[in-house]
């Protein structure tokens, strides 16, 4: 491993490094990593256009299958810019809370588009016009996981308001096994606002392993082709609690 850059931002400890092996695959890879060895993005240096990870390939398939003529997409969470880089600059509005992440995506991963705003994704989405977006993509993480204010019922109410009537929300999540309490809660909360939900899991060897989930919601039936889901399998999730926004007690005094 060759460390190229390391820093601490207000949100993350961030490293960029080159490696000749990634998840058992040999090659030349460049990796963006947050605290606790949480890989946020990786590039194949031998073929930069190749999308390495399964989840962005599956998310792109869900978007293209259900929204064949994409005009406007809102992405929360930039990383190295994999999904935003796939679609045109005119199609995507990207929000990233960490300026350092955006700078690194440009310096080390070749992101060249000028469509990223720095700030809180929910706050910026709240100020967008109603029913303007075909797709909302949520791919935002801290060292504690997906921020709670991006998986609560009020957030999904905002998403429904900003999506057009046949629009799609697609979320990248992590949890333990197919009965993860938080993933079930996110699924149930999303179901409060969207008539149709699809859930997918990327299988792993151990049931105790942290596993990758995708959730999609729409007011229209959600289609997909299994062979293009990059190994993600459709699953049924259990009933969970409804996630509410936390109340700031100081505002009650």
N, C-alpha and C positions, 0 to 999 in steps of 0.2 A: 504494500500500500504506500502511495506517495501523497502525503498531506499537502494540499495546495493553499488552503486558507482555513483559519479557525478564528471565531470571534464569539462574543456574547452580546446579544441584542436585548432590549427590554422584554422580548417574548420568548427567546430561545437561545440555547447554545448551538451554534451552527458550525458545521465543518463541510469542506469540499475536498474530496480526494479522488485520486485515480487508483484503480485496482485491476488486476488481471483475472479476478474471479468474483462473480456475483451470484449468490444463491446456487452455487455448484456449476455455473456456466463459465467456461473459459473465454477470454477475449480481452478487450480493452474498454474499460468502463469508467465513466466519471459520475460521482455520486454526491448528492446533497443530503446531508444528514443532520437531524436535530438531536436534542438530548436523548439519552438512553438508547442510543443506536437506532433511532427511528428514521429510516430512510424515507425521504420525501420526494425524491426523484432521481433518475439515473439516465445517462446517455450512453449509447453504444458509439464509441469513438470511431469504430470502423464503418459504421453506417448510422450517422446522426438522425436520419429520418425514420429509422426503425423504432417503434414504440415498444420498449422492453417489458413493461409491467402489464399484467392482465387487466387490472381494473380500468385504466384509461381506454384500452381497446374495447372492453365491454361497454363502458359508458358511451363511447363514440358510436358503437353499433346501436344502442338503445335510442340515442338521439336521432341518428340518421334514419333508422327504421320508422320511428314514430313521427318525426318532423322532417319529411323529405325536402321541403323547401325552407330552410332555416334563414330567417331574416335577422332576428335579434336574440342574443344569448347573454345571460348574466352569470358570471362565474365568481364564486367566493372561494378564494384560496388559489394562489398562483403557482407556488412551488417553482419548478424549473420552466413552467409554461408549456407542458406537454399538450394538454387539451386545447388551450388557447392558441398554441402554435399550429395545431391541426386545422383549425377553422380560420377564416379570413379575419383580418383586423376589423373590417366593417361589420362583421357578424357579432363580434364579442366585445362585451364590456367586462373587464376583470377588476376585482377588488382584492387587494392583499394588505393585511394589517402591518406587515413588517417591511419597511423600506429596504433593509439589508437583503432580504430574500430576493426582491426585484433586482437589485444591483448585481447580485451574484448570478441570477439567471441570465443577465446580459453579458457579464464579464466571462463566465466560465461555461455557459450552456448555449450561447448564441441566440438568445431571444432578442429580436430586433423590432418588434411591434411597439407602437406607442398608444396602447389601449389599457394600461394598468393604472388604476387609481389607488392611492394609499389611504387606508382608513378601515373602519369597521363595516363589514359587508352588510349587516342588517340595517345599520343606520343609513348607509348610502342607498340601499334598495328601498327603504321606506320613502325616500324622497323622489323616487322614479315615478313616471306617469303610470296610470292604471292600464292593465291589459296590453302592455307594449311588448312583452317578451314571449318568444316561442318556448324557450328553455331556461331553467335555472339549474345551475350545477353547484353543488356544495361539496367541497374537497378541502376543508379547513381543519387544522389540528394544532393543538398545543401539546406539551408533554403530558397533560392530563386527559387528552382525547379531544373529541369535538366539543367546542365551547357550548355550554348549555343554552345560551340565548339564541343559538342557531339550530336548536332542535326542539324548541318549545312550541306550544300551540299558537301563541301570538305570532311567532315567526312564520309558521306555516300559513296563518291567516294573511300575512303580508305577501307571501309567495303567491297564494291563490289570487290575491288582488292584482298583482303585477303581471301574472301570466294571462295570455289570451285564453278564451274558453276551451280550446283544445291543447293548451300548453302542457309542458312536462317538467317535473322536477326530478333530478337524479342526484343521489347522495352516495358518497363513498364513506363507509364506516368500518370500525373494527370492534370485535367482541370475542367472547369465549364460547365456542360451540354454537349449536342451533337453538339453544334455550337461554341466551344471554338476556339478563333482566333489562339492561338499558336498551339493547337493540329492540327487544319486544316493546318497550315503552315508546321508542321513537316510531316504530311501525304503527302502534295504536294511536299515537298522537297525530301522525301524518294522515291516518285513516279518518280522523275527525274532519279534515278539510278537503280530502280528495276521494272521489267515488271509486277509483280503481287504483290498486296498489300491486306492485310486483316486488318480490324479494329474491335475492340471489346470494349464494354463498360459494366462495372459492374453497373447495375441500383441502384439508391439510391432514397430515399423518396422524397427529394426536388430537383427541377430543379436548384436551386441556390447552392446546395451543391457541394463541391469538389468531383469529381468522378474519378474513376480509369479506365484508358484506356490501352489497349494493341494494339500495331501495329506490324505487321509482313511483311517482304518483301523478295522476292525471284525472281529469273529469271524463276522459274517453278511455276505452279499453287500450291496454298497453301490449303491443306485439313485440316479438323478437324471434330470431332464428338461433336455436341452441348452438349450432356449429360456429356461430360468430360471437359467442359469449366468452371466448378466451378461457374456457374451463369453468366458468361460473355456472352453478346449477340452480335452477328454480327451487325455492323452498317455501314452506308454510311456516310462518312465525306465530308464536303464542300471544295470548292477550297480555297486555302490559298496562301500567299506570299511564295517566295523561301528564305530560311534562308541562308545568306552568313556569312562568317567569318568576325568579326570586324577588321577593319584596325587600327593598332597602328600608330597614326599620328606622333609620335616621329620618326618613321622609314622613314617618307617622307621628313624630314628636313635635 
